[in-house]
Amino acid sequence: MLTVSPSIAPEIYCIAPGFRALSIYVKAAPMLNPDIGGAVLRVACEAVLAGEPEWAESHMTAWADVFQKFGAKPKRTPCSAEALRKRVLRDGTMPTLDPIVDLYNAVSLRYAVPVGGENLSAYQGSPHLAVAKGTEPFDTVKEGETTVEYPSQGEVIWCDDTGVTCRRWNWRQGVRTRLGAKAQYMWFILESLPQMPIERLHEAGKMLTDSLEKMMPGLWFKVALIEEQC
């Protein structure tokens, strides 16, 4: 069975003091209740429109400050949670895409926290959050065509031994490790700053794992908190 041991480069904590994340590794079971994803997504959209959660604005502002520290322009390339929230506030809802993607988008919206979902079977080595040298390849789609880009030097990236899996920390996921309902081994990362209460981070993780268990009875998962080791 595949395992996952995500690591964080020490300099990341200089860019984002107090950064912590939940790593959730899942060995999938047959998908029996795919409609759960869309259902929780609808409820999460309603929560956003009602002004929840109470820490959303301060957490999104903190992420924007972090993005500026490594040279990103948060208005152009916001963190993933901010992008989702803006879309819901603009459109009033969000279309369904895939049961698993809908679920982790719902968690992100409900808790104002960036959530990434990855197909672990596509990884070469373990996930690593690092500062880019600028030479790491990133596979993406541009104008309908697959292409390879490279991060800016000094940009914060998630990567594996092959290249970038997500640019600008949690802004854009690559094609190679994109997650869907058919994946057998899944990895989720919920990323927070101190403006989000730590107990709510664990609550968000539980929302994800509880819903996954309803979707795929019999799955196996493991949750680990990642934080700076003093």
NURO-804469 format. One record per residue: chain; x, y, z of N, C-alpha, C in turn. Coordinates in Angstrom, 1 decimal. Layout:
<guvos>
<A <X Y Z> <X Y Z> <X Y Z>>,
...
</guvos>
This chain:
<guvos>
<A <0.8 -1.2 0.0> <0.0 0.0 0.0> <0.9 1.2 0.0>>,
<A <0.5 2.2 -0.8> <1.2 3.5 -0.8> <1.1 4.2 0.5>>,
<A <2.1 5.0 0.9> <2.1 5.8 2.1> <2.5 7.2 1.7>>,
<A <2.3 8.2 2.5> <2.6 9.5 2.2> <3.2 10.2 3.5>>,
<A <4.4 10.9 3.2> <5.1 11.6 4.3> <5.4 13.0 3.8>>,
<A <4.4 13.9 3.8> <4.6 15.3 3.4> <5.6 16.0 4.3>>,
<A <6.4 16.9 3.6> <7.4 17.6 4.4> <7.3 19.1 4.0>>,
<A <7.8 19.9 5.0> <7.7 21.4 4.8> <9.1 21.9 5.0>>,
<A <9.6 22.7 4.0> <10.9 23.3 4.1> <10.9 24.3 5.2>>,
<A <12.0 24.4 6.0> <12.0 25.3 7.2> <11.7 26.7 6.8>>,
<A <12.2 27.2 5.7> <12.0 28.6 5.3> <10.5 29.0 5.1>>,
<A <9.7 28.0 4.9> <8.2 28.2 4.8> <7.7 28.9 6.1>>,
<A <8.2 28.5 7.2> <7.7 29.0 8.5> <8.1 30.5 8.7>>,
<A <9.2 30.9 8.0> <9.6 32.3 8.0> <8.6 33.2 7.2>>,
<A <8.1 32.6 6.1> <7.1 33.3 5.2> <5.8 33.3 5.9>>,
<A <5.4 32.2 6.6> <4.1 32.1 7.2> <4.2 31.6 8.6>>,
<A <4.6 32.5 9.5> <4.7 32.0 10.9> <3.4 31.4 11.4>>,
<A <3.5 30.3 12.1> <2.3 29.7 12.7> <1.5 28.8 11.7>>,
<A <2.1 28.6 10.5> <1.4 27.8 9.5> <1.3 26.3 10.1>>,
<A <0.1 25.8 9.8> <-0.1 24.4 10.2> <-1.1 23.8 9.2>>,
<A <-1.0 22.5 9.1> <-1.9 21.8 8.1> <-2.3 20.4 8.6>>,
<A <-3.4 20.0 8.1> <-3.8 18.6 8.3> <-3.6 17.8 7.0>>,
<A <-2.8 16.7 7.1> <-2.6 15.8 6.0> <-3.5 14.6 6.2>>,
<A <-4.3 14.3 5.2> <-5.2 13.2 5.3> <-4.9 12.2 4.1>>,
<A <-4.5 11.0 4.5> <-4.2 10.0 3.5> <-5.4 9.0 3.5>>,
<A <-5.9 8.7 2.3> <-7.1 7.8 2.1> <-6.8 6.7 1.1>>,
<A <-7.1 5.5 1.6> <-7.2 4.3 0.6> <-8.6 4.1 0.3>>,
<A <-9.0 4.4 -0.9> <-10.4 4.4 -1.2> <-11.1 3.1 -1.2>>,
<A <-12.4 3.1 -1.1> <-13.3 1.9 -1.2> <-14.3 2.2 -2.4>>,
<A <-15.0 1.2 -2.8> <-16.0 1.5 -3.9> <-16.9 2.7 -3.6>>,
<A <-17.1 3.5 -4.6> <-18.0 4.7 -4.4> <-19.5 4.3 -4.5>>,
<A <-20.1 4.3 -3.3> <-21.5 3.9 -3.3> <-22.5 5.0 -3.2>>,
<A <-22.1 6.2 -2.7> <-23.0 7.3 -2.5> <-22.4 8.6 -3.1>>,
<A <-22.2 8.7 -4.4> <-21.6 9.8 -5.0> <-22.3 11.2 -4.8>>,
<A <-23.6 11.1 -4.6> <-24.4 12.3 -4.5> <-24.1 13.2 -3.2>>,
<A <-23.4 12.6 -2.3> <-23.0 13.3 -1.0> <-22.2 14.5 -1.4>>,
<A <-21.3 14.4 -2.3> <-20.4 15.6 -2.7> <-21.2 16.8 -3.0>>,
<A <-22.1 16.6 -4.0> <-23.0 17.7 -4.4> <-23.8 18.3 -3.3>>,
<A <-24.3 17.4 -2.4> <-25.2 17.8 -1.3> <-24.5 18.7 -0.3>>,
<A <-23.3 18.3 0.1> <-22.5 19.1 1.0> <-22.0 20.4 0.4>>,
<A <-21.8 20.4 -0.9> <-21.4 21.6 -1.6> <-22.5 22.6 -1.6>>,
<A <-23.7 22.2 -1.8> <-24.8 23.1 -1.7> <-25.0 23.8 -0.4>>,
<A <-24.8 23.0 0.7> <-24.9 23.5 2.0> <-23.8 24.5 2.3>>,
<A <-22.6 24.1 1.9> <-21.5 25.0 2.1> <-21.6 26.4 1.4>>,
<A <-22.2 26.3 0.2> <-22.4 27.6 -0.5> <-23.4 28.5 0.3>>,
<A <-24.4 27.8 0.8> <-25.4 28.6 1.6> <-24.8 29.2 2.9>>,
<A <-23.8 28.5 3.5> <-23.1 29.0 4.6> <-22.3 30.3 4.2>>,
<A <-21.6 30.2 3.1> <-20.8 31.3 2.6> <-21.7 32.6 2.4>>,
<A <-22.9 32.4 1.8> <-23.8 33.5 1.5> <-24.4 34.0 2.8>>,
<A <-24.4 33.2 3.9> <-24.8 33.7 5.2> <-23.8 34.4 6.0>>,
<A <-22.5 34.5 5.4> <-21.5 35.2 6.1> <-20.6 34.3 7.0>>,
<A <-20.7 33.0 6.8> <-19.9 32.1 7.7> <-18.6 31.6 6.9>>,
<A <-17.6 31.2 7.6> <-17.5 31.2 9.1> <-17.0 32.6 9.5>>,
<A <-17.0 32.9 10.8> <-16.7 34.2 11.3> <-15.3 34.6 11.1>>,
<A <-14.4 33.6 11.0> <-12.9 34.0 10.8> <-12.6 34.1 9.3>>,
<A <-13.5 34.0 8.4> <-13.2 33.9 7.0> <-12.4 35.1 6.5>>,
<A <-12.9 36.3 6.8> <-12.2 37.5 6.3> <-10.8 37.6 6.8>>,
<A <-10.6 37.4 8.1> <-9.2 37.5 8.7> <-8.3 36.5 8.2>>,
<A <-8.8 35.3 7.9> <-8.0 34.2 7.4> <-7.6 34.4 6.0>>,
<A <-8.6 34.9 5.2> <-8.3 35.2 3.8> <-7.3 36.4 3.6>>,
<A <-7.4 37.4 4.5> <-6.5 38.5 4.5> <-5.1 38.1 4.9>>,
<A <-5.0 37.1 5.8> <-3.7 36.6 6.2> <-3.0 35.8 5.1>>,
<A <-3.8 35.1 4.4> <-3.3 34.3 3.2> <-2.8 35.3 2.1>>,
<A <-3.6 36.4 1.9> <-3.1 37.4 0.9> <-1.8 38.0 1.3>>,
<A <-1.6 38.3 2.6> <-0.3 38.8 3.1> <0.8 37.8 2.8>>,
<A <0.6 36.6 3.1> <1.6 35.5 2.9> <1.9 35.4 1.4>>,
<A <0.9 35.5 0.5> <1.2 35.4 -0.9> <2.1 36.6 -1.4>>,
<A <1.8 37.8 -0.8> <2.6 38.9 -1.2> <4.1 38.8 -0.7>>,
<A <4.3 38.1 0.4> <5.6 37.9 0.9> <6.5 37.1 -0.1>>,
<A <5.9 36.2 -0.9> <6.8 35.4 -1.8> <6.6 35.9 -3.2>>,
<A <6.0 37.1 -3.4> <6.0 37.7 -4.7> <4.7 37.5 -5.5>>,
<A <3.8 36.8 -5.0> <2.5 36.6 -5.7> <1.6 37.8 -5.6>>,
<A <0.7 38.0 -6.5> <-0.3 39.1 -6.5> <-1.6 38.5 -6.1>>,
<A <-2.0 38.6 -4.9> <-3.2 37.9 -4.4> <-4.5 38.3 -5.1>>,
<A <-4.6 39.5 -5.7> <-5.8 39.8 -6.4> <-5.9 39.1 -7.7>>,
<A <-4.7 38.8 -8.3> <-4.7 38.1 -9.6> <-4.6 36.6 -9.4>>,
<A <-3.9 36.2 -8.4> <-3.7 34.7 -8.1> <-4.0 34.5 -6.6>>,
<A <-5.2 34.5 -6.2> <-5.6 34.4 -4.8> <-5.4 32.9 -4.3>>,
<A <-5.3 32.7 -3.0> <-5.3 31.4 -2.5> <-6.6 30.6 -2.9>>,
<A <-6.6 29.3 -2.9> <-7.7 28.6 -3.5> <-9.0 28.8 -2.7>>,
<A <-8.9 29.0 -1.4> <-10.1 29.2 -0.6> <-10.8 30.5 -1.0>>,
<A <-9.9 31.6 -1.2> <-10.4 32.9 -1.5> <-11.1 32.8 -2.9>>,
<A <-10.5 32.1 -3.9> <-11.0 32.0 -5.2> <-12.4 31.4 -5.2>>,
<A <-12.6 30.3 -4.4> <-13.8 29.6 -4.3> <-14.9 30.5 -3.7>>,
<A <-14.5 31.2 -2.6> <-15.5 32.1 -1.9> <-16.0 33.2 -2.8>>,
<A <-15.0 33.8 -3.6> <-15.4 34.9 -4.5> <-16.4 34.4 -5.5>>,
<A <-16.2 33.2 -6.0> <-17.1 32.6 -7.0> <-18.5 32.4 -6.5>>,
<A <-18.6 31.9 -5.3> <-19.9 31.7 -4.7> <-20.6 33.0 -4.4>>,
<A <-19.9 34.0 -3.8> <-20.4 35.3 -3.5> <-20.9 36.0 -4.8>>,
<A <-20.2 35.7 -5.9> <-20.6 36.3 -7.2> <-21.8 35.6 -7.8>>,
<A <-21.8 34.3 -7.8> <-22.8 33.5 -8.6> <-23.9 32.9 -7.7>>,
<A <-23.7 32.9 -6.4> <-24.7 32.4 -5.5> <-24.6 30.9 -5.3>>,
<A <-23.8 30.2 -6.1> <-23.7 28.8 -6.0> <-22.4 28.3 -6.7>>,
<A <-22.2 27.0 -6.8> <-21.0 26.5 -7.5> <-21.4 25.2 -8.2>>,
<A <-21.1 25.0 -9.5> <-21.5 23.8 -10.1> <-20.8 22.6 -9.6>>,
<A <-21.4 21.4 -9.7> <-20.7 20.2 -9.3> <-19.7 19.8 -10.4>>,
<A <-18.6 19.1 -10.0> <-17.6 18.7 -11.0> <-17.3 17.2 -10.9>>,
<A <-17.1 16.7 -9.7> <-16.8 15.4 -9.4> <-17.1 15.1 -7.9>>,
<A <-17.6 14.0 -7.5> <-18.0 13.8 -6.1> <-16.9 14.1 -5.1>>,
<A <-15.6 13.7 -5.4> <-14.5 14.0 -4.5> <-14.2 15.5 -4.5>>,
<A <-14.1 16.1 -5.7> <-13.7 17.5 -5.8> <-14.8 18.3 -5.2>>,
<A <-16.1 18.0 -5.4> <-17.2 18.7 -4.8> <-17.0 18.7 -3.3>>,
<A <-16.6 17.6 -2.7> <-16.5 17.4 -1.3> <-15.4 18.3 -0.7>>,
<A <-14.2 18.2 -1.3> <-13.2 19.0 -0.7> <-13.3 20.5 -1.0>>,
<A <-14.0 20.9 -2.1> <-14.4 22.3 -2.2> <-15.4 22.7 -1.2>>,
<A <-16.3 21.8 -0.8> <-17.3 22.1 0.2> <-16.6 22.4 1.6>>,
<A <-15.7 21.6 1.9> <-14.9 21.8 3.1> <-14.2 23.1 3.1>>,
<A <-13.6 23.4 2.0> <-12.9 24.7 1.9> <-13.8 25.9 2.1>>,
<A <-15.0 25.8 1.4> <-15.9 26.9 1.6> <-16.5 27.0 3.0>>,
<A <-16.9 25.9 3.6> <-17.5 25.9 4.9> <-16.5 26.4 6.0>>,
<A <-15.2 26.1 5.8> <-14.3 26.5 6.8> <-13.3 27.6 6.4>>,
<A <-13.5 28.1 5.2> <-12.6 29.2 4.8> <-11.1 28.8 4.9>>,
<A <-10.8 27.6 4.4> <-9.5 27.0 4.5> <-9.1 26.4 3.1>>,
<A <-7.9 26.7 2.6> <-7.4 26.1 1.4> <-7.3 24.5 1.6>>,
<A <-7.9 23.8 0.6> <-7.9 22.3 0.7> <-7.4 21.8 -0.7>>,
<A <-6.4 21.0 -0.7> <-6.0 20.4 -1.9> <-6.3 18.9 -1.9>>,
<A <-6.6 18.4 -3.1> <-6.8 16.9 -3.2> <-6.0 16.4 -4.3>>,
<A <-5.2 15.3 -4.0> <-4.2 14.8 -5.0> <-4.4 13.3 -5.2>>,
<A <-4.1 12.9 -6.4> <-4.1 11.4 -6.7> <-2.7 10.9 -6.4>>,
<A <-2.6 10.3 -5.2> <-1.3 9.9 -4.7> <-0.6 8.9 -5.7>>,
<A <-1.3 8.1 -6.4> <-0.7 7.1 -7.3> <0.1 7.8 -8.4>>,
<A <-0.2 9.1 -8.7> <0.6 9.8 -9.7> <1.9 10.4 -9.2>>,
<A <2.1 10.3 -7.9> <3.3 10.9 -7.3> <4.5 10.1 -7.5>>,
<A <5.6 10.8 -7.6> <7.0 10.2 -7.6> <7.6 10.8 -6.3>>,
<A <7.7 9.9 -5.3> <8.2 10.4 -4.0> <7.0 11.1 -3.2>>,
<A <7.3 11.7 -2.1> <6.3 12.3 -1.2> <6.2 13.8 -1.5>>,
<A <5.0 14.4 -1.1> <4.8 15.8 -1.3> <5.7 16.6 -0.5>>,
<A <6.2 17.8 -1.0> <7.1 18.6 -0.3> <6.7 20.1 -0.6>>,
<A <6.6 20.9 0.4> <6.3 22.3 0.3> <7.6 23.1 0.4>>,
<A <7.9 23.8 -0.7> <9.3 24.4 -0.7> <9.2 25.7 -1.5>>,
<A <10.4 26.4 -1.4> <10.6 27.6 -2.2> <11.2 27.2 -3.5>>,
<A <10.6 27.6 -4.6> <11.0 27.2 -6.0> <12.4 27.8 -6.4>>,
<A <13.1 27.0 -7.1> <14.3 27.5 -7.8> <14.0 28.1 -9.1>>,
<A <12.9 27.8 -9.7> <12.4 28.3 -10.9> <12.7 27.4 -12.1>>,
<A <13.2 26.2 -11.8> <13.5 25.2 -12.9> <12.6 24.0 -12.8>>,
<A <11.7 23.9 -11.8> <10.9 22.8 -11.7> <9.7 22.8 -12.7>>,
<A <9.5 21.7 -13.4> <8.4 21.7 -14.4> <7.0 21.6 -13.8>>,
<A <6.1 22.3 -14.4> <4.7 22.3 -14.0> <3.8 22.0 -15.2>>,
<A <3.1 20.9 -15.2> <2.2 20.5 -16.3> <0.9 21.1 -16.1>>,
<A <0.4 21.8 -17.1> <-0.9 22.5 -16.9> <-1.6 22.6 -18.3>>,
<A <-2.7 23.2 -18.4> <-3.5 23.4 -19.6> <-3.6 24.9 -19.9>>,
<A <-3.3 25.3 -21.1> <-3.4 26.7 -21.5> <-4.1 26.7 -22.9>>,
<A <-5.2 27.4 -23.0> <-6.0 27.6 -24.2> <-6.3 26.2 -24.8>>,
<A <-6.7 25.3 -23.9> <-7.1 23.9 -24.2> <-6.0 23.0 -24.6>>,
<A <-4.8 23.4 -24.5> <-3.6 22.5 -24.9> <-2.8 22.3 -23.6>>,
<A <-2.3 21.0 -23.5> <-1.3 20.8 -22.4> <0.0 21.4 -22.7>>,
<A <0.6 22.0 -21.6> <1.8 22.7 -21.7> <2.6 22.6 -20.4>>,
<A <3.9 22.9 -20.5> <4.7 22.9 -19.3> <5.2 24.3 -19.0>>,
<A <4.9 24.7 -17.8> <5.4 26.0 -17.3> <6.4 25.9 -16.2>>,
<A <7.0 27.0 -15.7> <7.9 26.9 -14.6> <7.6 28.0 -13.6>>,
<A <7.7 27.7 -12.3> <7.4 28.7 -11.3> <8.4 29.8 -11.3>>,
<A <8.1 30.9 -10.7> <9.0 32.0 -10.5> <10.0 31.6 -9.4>>,
<A <11.2 32.1 -9.5> <12.2 31.8 -8.5> <11.7 32.4 -7.2>>,
<A <11.7 31.7 -6.1> <11.2 32.2 -4.8> <9.8 32.0 -4.5>>,
<A <9.1 31.4 -5.5> <7.6 31.1 -5.4> <7.5 29.9 -4.5>>,
<A <6.5 29.9 -3.6> <6.2 28.7 -2.8> <5.4 27.7 -3.6>>,
<A <5.9 26.4 -3.6> <5.3 25.4 -4.4> <5.1 24.1 -3.6>>,
<A <4.1 23.3 -4.0> <4.1 21.9 -3.6> <4.7 21.2 -4.8>>,
<A <5.5 20.2 -4.5> <6.1 19.4 -5.5> <6.4 18.0 -5.1>>,
<A <6.8 17.2 -6.0> <7.3 15.8 -5.7> <8.7 15.7 -6.4>>,
<A <9.2 14.5 -6.6> <10.5 14.3 -7.2> <10.5 14.6 -8.7>>,
<A <9.3 14.7 -9.3> <9.2 14.9 -10.8> <9.1 16.4 -11.1>>,
<A <8.3 17.1 -10.3> <8.1 18.5 -10.5> <7.0 19.2 -9.7>>,
<A <6.5 20.3 -10.1> <5.5 21.0 -9.3> <4.2 20.3 -9.4>>,
<A <3.5 20.2 -8.3> <2.1 19.7 -8.3> <1.1 20.8 -8.0>>,
<A <1.5 21.9 -7.4> <0.6 23.0 -7.2> <1.4 24.3 -7.1>>,
<A <1.1 25.3 -7.9> <1.8 26.5 -8.0> <1.3 27.5 -7.0>>,
<A <2.2 28.5 -6.6> <1.8 29.6 -5.7> <1.1 29.0 -4.5>>,
<A <1.7 28.1 -3.9> <1.3 27.4 -2.6> <0.0 26.6 -2.9>>,
<A <-1.1 27.2 -3.1> <-2.3 26.4 -3.3> <-3.2 27.1 -4.3>>,
<A <-2.6 27.8 -5.2> <-3.4 28.6 -6.2> <-3.9 27.7 -7.4>>,
<A <-2.9 27.0 -8.0> <-3.3 26.2 -9.2> <-2.7 24.8 -9.2>>,
<A <-3.5 23.8 -9.3> <-3.0 22.4 -9.3> <-2.6 21.9 -10.6>>,
<A <-1.6 21.1 -10.7> <-1.2 20.5 -12.0> <-2.1 19.4 -12.5>>,
<A <-1.9 19.1 -13.7> <-2.8 18.1 -14.4> <-2.4 16.7 -13.9>>,
<A <-1.1 16.4 -13.8> <-0.5 15.1 -13.5> <-1.1 14.4 -12.3>>,
<A <-1.3 15.2 -11.2> <-1.7 14.6 -9.9> <-3.2 14.9 -9.6>>,
<A <-3.9 15.4 -10.6> <-5.3 15.8 -10.3> <-6.1 14.7 -9.8>>,
<A <-7.0 15.0 -8.8> <-7.7 13.9 -8.1> <-9.2 13.8 -8.7>>,
<A <-9.7 12.6 -8.7> <-11.0 12.4 -9.1> <-11.6 11.2 -8.4>>,
<A <-12.8 10.9 -8.6> <-13.5 9.8 -7.8> <-13.0 8.4 -8.1>>,
<A <-12.3 8.2 -9.2> <-11.8 6.9 -9.5> <-10.4 6.6 -8.9>>,
<A <-9.8 7.6 -8.2> <-8.5 7.4 -7.6> <-8.5 6.3 -6.5>>,
<A <-7.5 5.5 -6.4> <-7.5 4.5 -5.4> <-6.8 5.0 -4.1>>,
<A <-5.8 5.8 -4.3> <-5.1 6.4 -3.2> <-5.2 7.9 -3.3>>,
<A <-5.7 8.5 -2.2> <-6.0 10.0 -2.2> <-5.2 10.7 -1.1>>,
<A <-4.8 11.9 -1.4> <-4.1 12.7 -0.3> <-4.8 14.1 -0.3>>,
<A <-5.2 14.5 0.9> <-5.8 15.8 1.1> <-4.9 16.6 2.0>>,
<A <-4.8 17.9 1.7> <-4.0 18.8 2.6> <-4.9 20.0 2.9>>,
<A <-5.1 20.3 4.2> <-5.9 21.4 4.6> <-4.9 22.4 5.3>>,
<A <-4.8 23.6 4.7> <-3.7 24.5 5.1> <-4.3 25.7 5.9>>,
<A <-3.8 26.0 7.1> <-4.3 27.1 7.8> <-3.2 28.0 8.4>>,
<A <-3.6 29.2 8.7> <-2.8 30.2 9.4> <-3.4 30.4 10.8>>,
<A <-2.7 31.1 11.7> <-3.2 31.2 13.1> <-4.6 31.9 13.2>>,
<A <-5.0 32.7 12.1> <-6.3 33.4 12.2> <-7.5 32.4 12.2>>,
<A <-7.2 31.1 11.8> <-8.2 30.1 11.8> <-8.0 29.3 13.1>>,
<A <-9.0 29.2 14.0> <-8.8 28.4 15.2> <-8.4 27.0 14.9>>,
<A <-7.4 26.5 15.7> <-6.9 25.1 15.4> <-8.0 24.1 15.6>>,
<A <-8.9 24.3 16.5> <-10.0 23.3 16.7> <-10.9 23.2 15.4>>,
<A <-11.0 24.4 14.7> <-11.8 24.4 13.5> <-11.1 23.7 12.4>>,
<A <-9.8 23.7 12.4> <-9.0 23.0 11.4> <-9.3 21.5 11.6>>,
<A <-9.3 21.0 12.8> <-9.6 19.6 13.0> <-11.0 19.3 12.7>>,
<A <-11.9 20.2 12.9> <-13.3 20.0 12.6> <-13.5 19.9 11.1>>,
<A <-12.7 20.7 10.3> <-12.8 20.6 8.9> <-12.3 19.3 8.4>>,
<A <-11.3 18.8 9.0> <-10.8 17.5 8.6> <-11.8 16.4 8.9>>,
<A <-12.5 16.5 10.0> <-13.5 15.5 10.4> <-14.7 15.6 9.4>>,
<A <-15.0 16.8 8.9> <-16.1 16.9 7.9> <-15.7 16.2 6.7>>,
<A <-14.4 16.3 6.3> <-14.0 15.6 5.1> <-14.0 14.1 5.3>>,
<A <-13.4 13.6 6.4> <-13.4 12.1 6.5> <-14.7 11.5 6.8>>,
<A <-15.6 12.2 7.5> <-17.0 11.7 7.8> <-17.7 11.5 6.5>>,
<A <-17.6 12.6 5.6> <-18.3 12.5 4.3> <-17.7 11.5 3.4>>,
<A <-16.4 11.3 3.4> <-15.8 10.3 2.6> <-16.2 8.9 3.0>>,
<A <-16.4 8.7 4.3> <-16.8 7.4 4.8> <-18.3 7.1 4.4>>,
<A <-19.1 8.1 4.3> <-20.4 7.9 3.8> <-20.5 7.6 2.3>>,
<A <-19.6 8.3 1.6> <-19.4 8.0 0.1> <-18.9 6.7 -0.2>>,
<A <-17.9 6.3 0.6> <-17.1 5.0 0.3> <-17.0 4.2 1.6>>,
<A <-18.1 3.6 2.0> <-18.0 2.8 3.2> <-16.9 1.7 3.1>>,
<A <-16.1 1.6 4.2> <-15.0 0.7 4.2> <-13.7 1.3 3.8>>,
<A <-13.6 2.5 3.5> <-12.3 3.1 3.2> <-11.4 3.2 4.4>>,
<A <-10.1 3.4 4.2> <-9.2 3.5 5.3> <-8.5 4.9 5.2>>,
<A <-8.3 5.6 6.3> <-7.7 6.9 6.3> <-6.8 7.1 7.5>>,
<A <-5.9 8.0 7.3> <-5.0 8.5 8.4> <-4.8 10.0 8.4>>,
<A <-5.0 10.6 9.5> <-4.9 12.1 9.7> <-3.7 12.4 10.5>>,
<A <-2.9 13.4 10.0> <-1.7 13.9 10.8> <-1.7 15.4 10.7>>,
<A <-1.4 16.0 11.9> <-1.2 17.5 11.9> <0.3 17.8 11.6>>,
<A <0.5 18.7 10.7> <1.8 19.2 10.4> <2.0 20.6 10.9>>,
<A <3.0 20.8 11.7> <3.3 22.1 12.2> <4.8 22.2 12.5>>,
<A <5.2 23.5 12.7> <6.7 23.7 13.0> <7.1 23.0 14.2>>,
<A <8.2 22.3 14.2> <8.8 21.6 15.3> <9.9 22.5 16.0>>,
<A <9.6 23.0 17.2> <10.5 23.9 17.8> <11.6 23.2 18.6>>,
</guvos>
